[in-house]
């Protein structure tokens, strides 16, 4: 039986030694790598995300928890990669052209990984062509665009328009985020979703994919 509460506490405490021990002990007991991932690490990070959303935790604590989770993932990775367990839905993230800010995007990526999604991050200052090539290569279910400057917000629309004209958004939902971005702006440019912060982004992705807690 996987003790989700112990995994959660180790994540909240930033205790890498405890998370690796819990994960290894679970494997030694015969728990599957997928079960430990979902009911231990992912379930624990869900709690971290909710506490962040409610203001109980701050960005440094979330980043610490994400590092701890990665240590647990490192224990499971050899087993997950050679099993037939499918990876979670793929999410493609990038900061639009002209904008080199990535702290918010990186936090979104960490929380999405913690929630069990496969994340492809193409970085900052990403031209529409870079998004095009990444969509063709990775076939994501969700496309996430980030902008921190009001001057680069038009690039969100330009990128979406470019990808739509290329016929690459069939079956791909788009979500917008960043300090100056609003729900109204996201709707105006034809995006499928908007998230005001990293934790909300995870919830919005789940909503767009039809997945609920």
Buried (B, 14 or more C-beta within 10 A) or exposed (E): EBEBEBBBBBBBEBBBEBBBBBBBEBBEEEBBBBEBBBBBBBBBBBBBBBBBBEEEBEEEBBBBBBBBBBBBBEBBEEBBEEEEBEEBBBBBBBBBBBBEBBEBBBBBBBBBBBBBBBBBBBEBBBBBEBBBEBBEEEEBBBBBBBBBBEEBBBBBBBBBEBBBEBEBBEEBBBBBBBEEBEEEBBEEBEBBBBBBBBBBBBBBBBBBBEBEE
